[in-house]
Amino acid sequence: MKATKIFIIFCIAVFILQQLYPSTAFYFGLNLYFFKNLYLWQPLSSMFMHGNLMHLAMNMAVLYQFGSLLERNLGTKNFTKLFIIGGFLTGILSVLFLYIFNLNHLLVGASGAISVLIGLVARHDVFNRKGLIIAILLISFAPLMLGVNIAWYAHLFGFIIGWFWKIK
């Protein structure tokens, strides 16, 4: 659980820095500046930022749950690759979604990378698969029905990436 704890601590530290320096969100959060100004780090940096304390708390609880499970089973090195590369790929697909649909949103949060973890577990855990698919759909669309603006597409992209991730 070493990497899982480090990711959680890093997300908390970044959140504290965001509170101290709010203007950094547009520089490190994922947005169309990725294309306009070539802010190529955004797909990675945005996954450690969060919109508010509740967003951070929910993501860290789910990261702890699935991260601990996968890190134990895959090992720290493979889990770290899964989380970072999967989260980065989710960010790339999400910013392409923004570009294609001409959306000027700021994307922050670890939920895309966490959805990668959920997708991998769903693919390999037949017993819990249906529940995890329902959970990812609820996490993605229930907030929208309540008027909460979230990047539902990042959740789905992440889940799909996790589903097709090859375990070595």
C-alpha positions in Angstrom: 0.0 0.0 0.0 3.0 2.2 -0.2 2.2 3.8 -3.6 -1.5 4.2 -2.7 -0.7 6.1 0.5 1.8 8.3 -1.4 -0.8 9.1 -4.1 -3.3 10.0 -1.3 -0.8 12.2 0.6 0.3 13.9 -2.7 -3.4 14.7 -3.6 -3.9 16.2 -0.2 -0.7 18.3 -0.4 -1.7 19.5 -3.9 -5.2 20.4 -2.6 -3.7 22.5 0.2 -1.5 24.2 -2.4 -4.5 24.9 -4.6 -6.2 26.6 -1.6 -3.2 28.8 -1.1 -2.7 29.5 -4.9 -6.1 29.1 -6.6 -4.8 30.6 -9.9 -2.7 27.5 -10.5 -5.8 25.5 -11.5 -5.9 26.8 -15.0 -2.2 26.1 -15.4 -2.2 22.5 -13.9 -5.8 21.5 -14.4 -6.8 19.9 -17.7 -8.3 22.4 -20.2 -8.0 23.6 -23.7 -4.7 25.3 -22.9 -3.3 21.8 -23.4 -3.7 22.5 -27.1 -3.5 26.3 -27.3 -0.3 26.8 -25.2 1.0 23.2 -25.3 0.6 22.6 -21.6 1.5 19.0 -22.1 1.8 18.2 -18.4 -1.9 18.8 -17.7 -3.2 15.2 -18.2 -0.9 14.2 -15.4 -1.0 17.2 -13.1 -4.8 17.5 -13.2 -5.3 14.0 -11.7 -3.8 15.2 -8.4 -6.0 18.3 -8.2 -9.5 18.4 -6.8 -12.4 20.9 -7.0 -13.3 21.0 -3.3 -12.9 19.1 -0.1 -15.8 16.7 -0.7 -14.4 15.9 -4.2 -11.0 15.1 -2.6 -12.5 13.1 0.3 -14.6 10.9 -2.0 -11.8 10.3 -4.4 -9.3 9.4 -1.7 -11.7 7.0 0.0 -12.2 5.1 -3.3 -8.5 5.3 -4.2 -7.7 3.8 -0.8 -10.2 1.0 -1.3 -9.2 0.0 -4.9 -5.6 1.1 -4.7 -4.9 -1.0 -1.7 -6.5 -4.0 -3.3 -4.7 -3.7 -6.6 -1.4 -2.7 -5.1 -1.4 -5.8 -3.0 -2.3 -8.0 -5.9 -0.2 -6.4 -8.7 2.7 -5.1 -6.7 3.7 -1.5 -6.1 5.5 -1.1 -9.5 2.7 -2.5 -11.6 0.1 -0.6 -9.6 1.9 2.6 -10.0 2.2 2.1 -13.8 -1.5 1.4 -14.0 -2.5 4.5 -12.0 -0.2 6.9 -13.7 -0.4 5.7 -17.3 -4.1 4.9 -17.0 -4.8 8.3 -15.5 -2.7 10.0 -18.2 -4.5 8.2 -21.0 -7.8 9.1 -19.4 -6.7 12.7 -19.4 -5.7 12.6 -23.0 -9.1 11.1 -24.1 -10.9 13.6 -21.9 -9.1 16.7 -23.3 -9.8 15.3 -26.8 -13.5 15.1 -25.8 -13.4 18.7 -24.7 -11.7 19.7 -28.0 -14.1 17.7 -30.3 -17.2 19.1 -28.5 -15.8 22.6 -28.1 -16.2 22.5 -24.3 -14.3 25.0 -22.2 -14.2 23.1 -19.0 -11.5 22.7 -16.3 -11.0 19.1 -15.4 -9.4 18.2 -12.1 -9.5 15.0 -10.0 -8.2 11.5 -9.6 -11.6 10.0 -10.6 -10.5 9.1 -14.1 -7.4 7.3 -12.8 -9.5 5.7 -10.1 -12.0 4.5 -12.8 -9.1 2.8 -14.5 -8.7 0.8 -11.2 -12.4 0.0 -11.1 -12.4 -1.1 -14.7 -9.5 -3.5 -14.1 -11.2 -5.0 -11.1 -14.5 -5.3 -12.9 -12.9 -7.2 -15.8 -11.2 -9.8 -13.5 -13.7 -10.1 -10.7 -16.7 -11.8 -12.3 -18.6 -12.0 -8.9 -18.6 -8.2 -8.4 -18.6 -7.1 -12.1 -22.3 -6.1 -12.4 -22.1 -4.1 -9.2 -18.9 -2.3 -10.4 -20.5 -1.5 -13.7 -23.6 -0.1 -12.0 -21.4 1.8 -9.6 -19.4 3.5 -12.4 -22.6 4.4 -14.2 -24.1 5.9 -10.9 -20.9 7.8 -10.2 -20.9 9.1 -13.7 -24.5 10.1 -14.2 -26.3 10.5 -10.8 -24.5 13.7 -10.0 -25.5 15.2 -13.4 -29.2 14.4 -12.5 -28.7 16.4 -9.3 -27.2 19.3 -11.2 -23.6 18.7 -10.3 -21.3 19.2 -13.2 -18.8 16.4 -13.4 -16.6 14.9 -16.2 -18.7 11.8 -16.6 -16.8 11.0 -19.8 -13.5 10.7 -17.8 -15.1 8.1 -15.6 -16.2 6.1 -18.6 -12.8 6.5 -20.5 -11.0 5.4 -17.4 -13.2 2.4 -16.8 -12.7 1.3 -20.4 -8.9 1.7 -20.2 -8.9 -0.4 -17.0 -11.1 -3.0 -18.6 -8.6 -3.5 -21.4 -5.4 -3.1 -19.4 -3.1 -6.0 -19.8 -1.7 -7.4 -16.5 1.9 -8.6 -16.7 
